[in-house]
Amino acid sequence: MSLLLAAPASAAGGDTLVTNGSPTGPFSQNKQNEPAMAIDAHAPNVVVAGSNDEIDMEACNAGDPTRCPFTAGVGVSGFYYSTDSGKSWTQPMYTGWTARNCQGPAPCAAAIGTIGTIPGYYESGLVADGDPALAFGPRLGPSGFSWSNGSRLYYANLTSNFPGKKTFNGFEAIAVSRTDNVPVARRGSKPTWMPPVIVSMQSSTTFSDKEQVWADNASSSPFFGNVYICWASFRGQEKSPNASPAPMLVAVSSDGGSTWTQRLVSPAANNRNVNPMDGCTVRTDSKGNAYVFGVAKSGGNPPFEFMSMSSNGGRTWSAQTPVVGPVNQPGLFDPVLGRPTIDGIAGARSDLAPAPSVDIANGAPDGSGATDRIVMSYVSGTINAQHVYFAESTDRGATWSNPRPIETGSKDHGYYSAPAISPNGTDVYVVYNAFTTPYRNDTSSSRALVGVFVHASVGTSGTGAFTELNRSVEGDPRASSQNNLVGEFLGDYVYSAATRTYGTGVWNDTRNGADCPAIDAWRMSLRVGPALSRPAPQQACDSTFGNSDIYAFSTAP
């Protein structure tokens, strides 16, 4: 059923608003974060993106105006589409369980209606809970996988049971949605999406989290068409004392995502000496080797970036091995959030700043010109010196270059980063979020967040110096917010992708949001006392408070 299509948004020669279907207010309908993206190697002008998108949530004014909850049953996995290599974007609308019409003052009564997120979850007894990850692969035909059959898009995300349903065991699972007709899906055609498939094997205490998906998209690979999803499997609700151990798992599908086989990659342990891999990335090279990366520590040593490899299509995986590091969480612990932050008190959590983002020059779509160079970026440092680091390997991860800082601004305090390398290995791109103000010990001083996109050419001696191609307009991250209002919120990652002719990236952006002094004062009071009365955002704040967006930049002409 085709309902509504947001108009494309573009900015010639600059960055572009991706989440153009969302309103500028009220909170939390204006809240988007944690962007991911993918390019169709078979049709490289086609780019898709995802984010945590609360466009369908109730307004704070619905019921108690000081509370801005996640409306029960409403999904947050946003989907966006570009046909011009990421220079302009559309956000399709479908039907599903929605609360976007709950504007108050009456308590919200969600119902079936227009949604701006991926469809099919309500009908399957599920809720699409965000943490988006996207990948294109070949379609499966009578003679196997082939680009001549067309392309299949995989959209992995977290999922929970719809209220009153028991579709799976546990708290959160990993699910994947698929479509073989993205051009029609972008026009709001719900039937083009297949019903979501539960990937993770769940017990009654399982909280699956922080997943990433990849499809083996080089036809030179003996495992061409395989799909891999990695994630952390918490044994209990993620933030509870029972959340550990949390092993790293990988599921593999060889039939286009209909069925999955789950494998253990890292051990199920979590203590002062051993932390299993978290914040994973999964990729394949032109020979079909699959790689999983994550940040972990072992044997009482400092955290490192770890790697595990499979040379048989994901049936078995090597022991996790430290490859780059040591790395360090560059944020300070916030006792109210229970998490580290880089920009200041009540700031945006930075748990996965040191987690590795990785890409491989695998020669997609056919393996031609592949160098199989592996590139990695991450953020590490101290509270006064957070750097965006870059490292690379040319021998399938056996040895690595020394990590080097690559941020281009003298005041850039790195937050999240992601690299991309062209399939033929000639060009490397990195996108990163950074704060350009130092750590704030108060909530009243202004803060600044930027998104930066850089490029380097690859020569015989390796990847050269990085040059800045785009720096976003600054925004104040205090304009962003958790739904419980106690701190900012920008999610856990950014993303980039590349073809042989261009690179593109997406990041978290707060340029269109307004800081709220009443929220600032309340947040500070929670930390120093006495606690002030909880503000009602729609009465105490500018209408654009909470308006965090996703922006993109593309080097395509």
Buried (B, 14 or more C-beta within 10 A) or exposed (E): EEBEBBEBBBEEEEBBBBBBBBEBBBBBBBBBBBBBBBBBBBBBBBBBBBBBBBBBBBBBBBBBBBBBBBBBBBBBBBBBBBBBBBBBBBBBBBBBBBBBBBBBEEEBEBEEBBBBBBBBBBBBBBBBBBBBBBBBBBBBEEEEBBBEBBBBBBBBBBBBBBEEBEBBEBBBBBBBBBBBBBEBBBBBBBEBBBEBBBBBBBEEBBBBBBBBBBBBBBBBBEBBBBBBBBBBBBBBBBEEEEBBBBBBBBBBBBEBBEEBEBBEBBBBBBEEEBBBBBBBBBBBBBBBBBBBBBBBBBEEEEBBBBBBBBBEBBEEBBEBBBBBBBBBBBBBEBEEBEBBBBBBBBBBBBBBBBBBBBBBBBBBBBBBBBBBBBBBBBBBBEBEEBBBBBBBBBEBBEEBBEBBBBBBEEEBBBBBBBBBBBBBBBBBBBBBBBBBBBBBEEBEEEBBBBBBBBBBEBEEEEBEEBEEBBBBBBBBBBBBBBBEBBBBBBBBBBBBBBBBEBBBBBBBBBBBBBBBBBBBBBBBBBBEEEEEEBBBBBEBBBBBBBBBBBBBBBBBE
